[in-house]
Amino acid sequence: MAVVLLPRSLLALFPGVERRHEVDGADVAAVIAALEGRVPGLRDRLVEDGPRLRPHINVFVAGVPADLRTSVGTDDTVHVIPAVSGG
């Protein structure tokens, strides 16, 4: 199973949800679908119509930038990282 690490900023919207999840999924879209089963509403925070990742959401699979079609191996780590802005 792939390991998914969610950002603390996103966890603030889902009290009680753990940062680390182990899920099955052949690609990023399937991983997000599996997470949605555990964290209802998460998909809407990550994906917009198209479907595609929201512009402020970055996903990395094994340290490489990814999109929804990127393959995910059983030993991969998937990081979800929101963009940060400010001044």
C-alpha positions as CSV (number, residue, x, y, z in Angstrom):
1,M,0.0,0.0,0.0
2,A,1.1,3.5,-0.7
3,V,1.6,5.9,2.2
4,V,-0.2,9.3,1.9
5,L,0.9,12.2,4.0
6,L,-1.7,15.0,4.4
7,P,-0.7,18.5,5.4
8,R,-1.5,19.8,8.8
9,S,-3.3,22.8,7.3
10,L,-5.7,20.5,5.6
11,L,-6.2,18.4,8.7
12,A,-7.5,21.5,10.5
13,L,-10.6,21.1,8.3
14,F,-11.1,17.5,9.4
15,P,-10.7,17.2,13.1
16,G,-9.6,13.8,14.3
17,V,-8.1,12.7,11.0
18,E,-4.6,11.3,11.0
19,R,-1.8,12.8,8.9
20,R,-0.6,9.4,7.6
21,H,-2.7,7.0,5.7
22,E,-1.9,3.7,3.9
23,V,-4.2,3.2,0.8
24,D,-4.3,1.2,-2.4
25,G,-4.6,2.9,-5.7
26,A,-3.1,2.5,-9.1
27,D,-2.8,6.3,-9.7
28,V,-3.3,9.5,-7.8
29,A,-7.0,9.7,-8.7
30,A,-7.6,6.2,-7.2
31,V,-5.6,7.2,-4.1
32,I,-7.7,10.3,-3.6
33,A,-10.9,8.2,-4.1
34,A,-9.6,5.7,-1.4
35,L,-8.9,8.6,1.0
36,E,-12.4,10.0,0.3
37,G,-13.8,6.8,1.8
38,R,-12.0,7.6,5.1
39,V,-12.2,11.4,5.0
40,P,-15.5,12.4,3.4
41,G,-15.2,15.8,1.7
42,L,-11.4,15.5,1.2
43,R,-11.7,15.0,-2.6
44,D,-13.6,18.3,-3.0
45,R,-10.7,20.1,-1.3
46,L,-8.2,18.5,-3.6
47,V,-9.9,18.1,-7.0
48,E,-12.0,20.4,-9.2
49,D,-14.1,19.7,-12.3
50,G,-12.2,18.3,-15.2
51,P,-11.3,16.4,-13.1
52,R,-7.9,17.9,-12.2
53,L,-6.1,18.9,-9.0
54,R,-7.1,22.3,-7.7
55,P,-4.5,25.0,-8.7
56,H,-3.3,25.5,-5.1
57,I,-2.8,21.7,-4.5
58,N,0.5,20.0,-5.3
59,V,0.9,16.3,-5.2
60,F,4.3,14.5,-5.2
61,V,4.7,10.7,-5.8
62,A,8.1,9.5,-4.6
63,G,9.3,13.1,-4.6
64,V,8.2,13.7,-8.2
65,P,5.5,16.3,-9.1
66,A,2.3,14.4,-10.1
67,D,-1.2,14.8,-11.5
68,L,-4.3,12.6,-11.2
69,R,-3.1,10.2,-13.8
70,T,0.4,9.6,-12.3
71,S,0.9,6.0,-11.3
72,V,1.4,5.1,-7.7
73,G,3.3,2.1,-6.6
74,T,2.7,0.0,-3.5
75,D,5.9,1.3,-1.9
76,D,5.5,4.9,-2.9
77,T,4.9,7.9,-0.6
78,V,2.4,10.5,-1.8
79,H,2.7,14.0,-0.4
80,V,-0.2,16.4,-0.6
81,I,1.1,20.0,-0.3
82,P,-1.0,23.1,-0.6
83,A,0.5,26.3,-2.0
84,V,1.4,28.9,0.6
85,S,1.1,32.6,-0.1
86,G,1.3,35.8,1.8
87,G,3.6,38.6,2.5
